[in-house]
Amino acid sequence: MEENPKEKFLKKEMNEDITAEIYSVSTMNSVIRLSRERWGMLLGLIGTFFLSLNCFYAKMILKSYPEDFDSIEFLFMRGLSIVIYGFIHTSYTKQRILSINELPLKMWFLIRANANFFYNAFSISALWYLRASTVQIIILLSPLLVLVLSYFLLKEPLYIRYLFGGIMCVGGSMIIILNEKKSPGKSQKQDNKSGFGVFIGVLLSFISVFFYAIINISSKILASHRVSLNNQMIYIGGANMMYSFVYILFKQKMCLKIGYLIMCIFHGSFFYIYYICYNRALQLAQVNKIVIITYLQIVFVFILANIFLGEAIYATDILGTVIMMSYMVYNVLNPIVIHSKDKTKKISKESELSRHSIAEFNITEEHP
């Protein structure tokens, strides 16, 4: 039976209303998604800034208290502040702190917590001999070592582009390291004539890169076990305190100047804010966009060190940074394509490494 004109008109109106509603919902979802992503990228930028402060501010404490600063004593105060922040946050979120026996993948969890101490001890010691920006650049080489360690420990594949990327990153960092000999304002620990101080600083930085790579690998392994952010922070701070306390007992001396202690505690707050911001950023925005933002940390360190510490920025510093960053950004924006029988997967190794290196942020918090 043929529909009458009235029924046709009503059906057409209803279909148009449904289409308009679907379009409206779709548009609203896109707007919400875009808004969430923008907030995520903003938080990622804030987190990256506070990450940059970790390197710059440690150098600032060193220059403010050159006669009192001790890398290990500093890590004790920093670890204490991280533990305090962790307990405060745990109390606020009503989470449960896991005992050592309850930790998933206990060995890797403890490796991750302990490696953090040695990474900071060597990287902060390197600041006696090198510019903050140079130390930060060398630490950015850690993804290359993570690739190699992932191949041996996690049986992940290596690709030819990593060889070219390694050459570009090492070459760019060497250009920046060579500027150390002409950089003014050396520490009293650096031998300007022989360059021995530069050698020591570079050696300490590369040792810290090794421990930073271990942190990334252990974080990658722990990523699937949903350990809460606060548990990781409390154990990291506790490991820093434990090692530092043993050192202080043997030394039997510790600087207790109020200004010095306050600056050390502030450093711990920067570290914790960095973790909090990144946790939220990765919940709101795509990982690859957050990863690119993290590369701005070297820009922040260059600017902060130049303004507040008087560290020079040379044209070759910019050249070396561009060489390194161009490969990293390219690798994020042009991921490796792996073909399988059922589907094609796009995997950006640098994105994956960066995601797992901050895997503790992208974890569902545990609640009792």
N, C-alpha and C positions, 0 to 999 in steps of 0.2 A: 504494500500500500504506500502510495506516495505521500510524503510529509506535506502538511499544509504550510503556507508561507509563515505563519506565526511560529510554528515549531522550528522551522529552519532558522528563523531569525533568533529565537531564544538559544538554540544550540550554538549558533555562530557567536553570539554574545558570551555564552559560557566558555567556549573554547578560547576566545580572545582574553577573557578574564583570567583563565588558568595560565595561558601563555604569559600574560603580563605579570602574574604573581610569581611564576617561575623565574622570569627575567629579573624581577625585583629582588627575589631572594638570592639569586645568583650574584647580582650586582652588590647587594648588601654583604654577602659572604666575601666577595673580592675586596671590598672596601675594608672589612674587618681584618682580612688576611694581610692586606697591605699595611694597615695601621699596626698590627701585631709585629710584622716584619720590620717596620721602621723603628718601633720601640726596641725590638731585639737588636738591631744594628746599632742603635744609640747606646744600649747597655753594653754591647760588645766593644764599642769605642771607649766607653768609660772604663770597662775592665782592662782594656789594653793600656790605657793611660796609667792605671794603678800598677799594672804589671811593669811598665817602664819605670815607675817610681822605685821599684824594688832594687834596680841596679843603680840608678841615679842617686837615690836617697842614701844608700849605703856609702857611696863615695862622698856624699855631703857630710855624713857623720864623721867619716875618716878625716876629712879636711878640717872639720870644726874642732875635733879632739884628737889631733895627730899624736900627742904624747900618751893619751889614755886608751885609744881605740885598740881593741884586740878582737880579731875575727871570731874566735871561739866564744869569748865572753859575750860578744854581741849576739851570737846565735842562741845563747842561753836566755837572754832577755827577750829576744824575738820569739823563741819557742814558748816561753812562759806566756807571753801576750796572746799567741795563737791558741794555746790551751784554754786560757781564760775566755777568749771570744767564743771558742767552741762550746764550752760549758754553758755560757750565757745563751747562745743560740739554741743549744739542745734543750735547755729549760724552757725557752720561749716556744719552741715547736713541739715540746713534749715527746721527744724521741728517746729511744733507749740506747745507751752506750754499750756496745758489745765487748765482752771480755775477750782476751786473746784466744781462749779455747773455742769461742763462738765464731771467730773470723772465718769467712770463706776463703779458700786458697791461702791459708795462713802464711806459707812461705813467701809467696809473691806479695802479699799485703805488707809483711814486715820488710821485705826487700825495698818496696816502694817508699815506706816510711823512713828507713835508714839511709837510703841513697839520697834522700832530700838533704840530710845533714851534710854529707860529703860534697854534694853538688854546691851547696851554699858556701861551705868552708873554703873550697878551692876558688870559686868564682869571686867571692868577696876578697880573698887574699890577693887575687890577680889585680884588684883595683889599686893596690899599693904601687903597681908598676906600669899600668896601662890606663888610658882614658876609659871612662865608663862606656862610651860609644864603641870602642874597639872590643872590649869584653863582650858587650851585647852582640856585636856582629859575629864574633867567634862562636858564641852560644847558639846562634841561628844555624850553625852547621850541623847541629844535632840530628835533624831529620835524615841526613845522609848516613850517619852511623846507625840510626834506627832501621833504615832499609836493609843494611848489611846484617844487623843482629836479627831482624825479623826473618831474613832468609835462612839463617842457621838455627834459630830457636823455634820459630813458628812455621817454617817451611813455606814461606810466602815467596812468590816469584820475583825475580829482578828483571828489569827491562833496560834496553839500550839507552833510553832517554835519561836514565838515572846516571849513567856514565858521563854524558854531556852535562847534565845538571851538576854533578859533582865537580867537574872541571871548572864550570862557570862559578860555582859558589866558593870553591877553594881559591880560585884566581882572584875573585872580587875581594875576598877577605884578606888575601896577601897584599893587595894594593893598599888597603886600609891600614894593615899592620905596619907597612913600610913608612907610614906617616908618623909613627911613634917617635922616631929619632929626631924629627924636627919639631915635635910638639913642645911648646913652652910649659912651664909650671910643673916640672917633674917632681915626683915624691923623693924624699931624702933616701929612700931605699933603692932608687934606680941609679944605675951606673951609666951616665950619659956618654962617657967616652968610649967604652967598649961595647955598649949596647947589651951588656949582660942582663941588665934589669928588664929590658924588653923581652929577652929570651925567657927569663923566669916567668914573666907575666903571661906570655903566650903559652908556655908549658902548663902553668896552673889553669889557664882558660881551657886548654884542650882536655886536661884531666876532668874538669867540671863538665865538659861536653859529654864525656863517657858516662858519667853518673846521671846526667840529664837524659841521655838515651836509655839508660837502665830504668829511669823513672817512667819514660814513655812506654817502654816495653811492658813493664809490670802493670801500668795503668791499662794498657791494651788487653792484657790477660784478665784483669779484674773487671773490665767494663761490663761483662754480661752477668755479674753477680750482684748488682744493685746494692752495694754498700753505701750507706748514707754519707753525704758530704761531711757532716760533723764528725762522724767516726774517723774518717780519714784525716781530717784536720787535727783532731785531738791526738791521734797516734803520731802524726808528723811532728807536731809541736812537742810531744812527749819524748820522741827520739832525739830531737834537737837538744832538749834540756838534759837528757841523760848523758849524752856524750860530752856536752859542754861542762856539766857539773863535775865529771871525773877529771877533766882538764883543770878546772878551777881548784879542785882539791889538791892536785899536785902542785899547781902554781902558788896556791895559798895567798892569792891577791886578786882583788876585783875592784874596778872603778865604780864608785857609788855616787858620783856627781849627779845631782838632780837633773840638770839639763841633758846630760849624756843618757841617763836612763829613760827619760821621756822620749828622746829621739829614737832610741832603740824600740820602745814600745810602739811608737807611731809606725815604725817599719812593719811590725807584725800586723797592724790594722790595715795597711795598704795591701798586704798579701791576702788577708781575709776578704777584703772588699772586692779584690780582683776575682776570687773564687765565686763569691756570691753573684756578682754581675754576670759572669760567664755562664753560670748555671742557668740563670733566667734567660740570658740571650739565646742560648742554644735551644731553649724551649719555645722561643718565639720566632726565630728566623732560621733560614736554611744554613746548614753547616758551612757550605762553600763560601757563602757571603761573609760569615763570621771569620772564617780562616783568613780571607784576604785582609780584613780589618786588623787582624793580629799582627800583620807585617808592618803596620804603622808604628809598632813599638820602637823600632830603631830610629824613626823620624822623631818621636817624642824624646828619646834619650839624647839624640844630637842637639835638639833645641834646648832642652832643660840643662844639659851639661854646658852648653855654650853660654846661656844666660846667667846661670847661678854659680857655675864652677870655673868659668872662663876658659873652657876647653875649646881649642881652635877647631874649625871645620874647614877642610881643604877640598879643592875641586876633585882631587882623586878619591876623597872619602865618598863624595856623591857618585862618582863613576863606579867605584867598587860596589856601593849599595845598589845602584841601578842594575848592574850585572847580576848580582845575586837575586834581587827581588823579581827581575824580569823572568827568570826561570821559574821561581816559585809560583808567581801569579799565573804564568802560562800553564803550568801543570795543574793548577786548580780549575782554570777556565776551559782547559782542553784535556779532560780525563781520558785515561786509557780505556779502549773499548775491548771487552772480552766477549767473544762469540761462543755461544753454547747451542745445543740442539734445540732447546725449547725457547730460549729467549736471549736477548742481548743485554748484557749488564754493563753499565758505565761505572767505572771505578776510578776515582782520583786518589792515587796513593797518598799524595800530600794532604788531601782533605781527610782521608782515613787516619793518617798518622796524627794530624792535628786534632781530629776528633777524639782519638784515643788518648793523646797526650793530655787532653783536658777532659778525659772520660768521667772523672769524678764529678764534673759539673752536670753532665747529661744523664743523671741517675735519679730514679724515683726515690724520694726520701722514705726511709723506714719509719713506721709509726708503731707504737706498742699495741 
